[in-house]
Amino acid sequence: MENCIFCKIAQGEIPAEKVYEDDLSLAFLDRYPKAPGHTLLIPKAHYQWFQDTPDDVSDDLFRTAKMLAKKLKVEYAADYVRLGIVGTDIPHVHIHLVPQKLSDKKVQGL
């Protein structure tokens, strides 16, 4: 999509602090993190809504999210990694991965 900021990040037109990339997806640190390590995982191809994402892409996203969650949990000494799929702030499918401790206050806005 021409004016999609996530498409521009995936195409390398806008810089981002990448933490993972494969043929179908890209993960990078959120510009406005809810917690240290807050990562966004996107498909490289543009899909506005999760339910419109082809099965192979959504399957890859969740396998990648699981792998990243394990990595973030260790890297940020988190008890768990919170996932969120909202999709209203930027019209491109994305998964928020937010490392959390059980003692943290609930993260708002995901």
C-alpha angles and dihedrals in degrees: 000000000000102000100030112124092206092052088051090050091048090051092049094246092120120039121241135171097254119205099174140008136177134159095284106027147036130201124198139163116273113252090221103035123199088204137358110291095023101165133189120213117198137174109244090228117071118257118158098201130037092228089058093054113109114250095246090054095046090046090052091047093054094045088050092045090053092050092047092047090056091049094046092047090059097038094051097033089239127165090220142344117244117219125204134179111188109142100186099101096055118018095228122092110261139162121216114216111193120180109224141183120215088240093057121107112250110279109242125213103036 
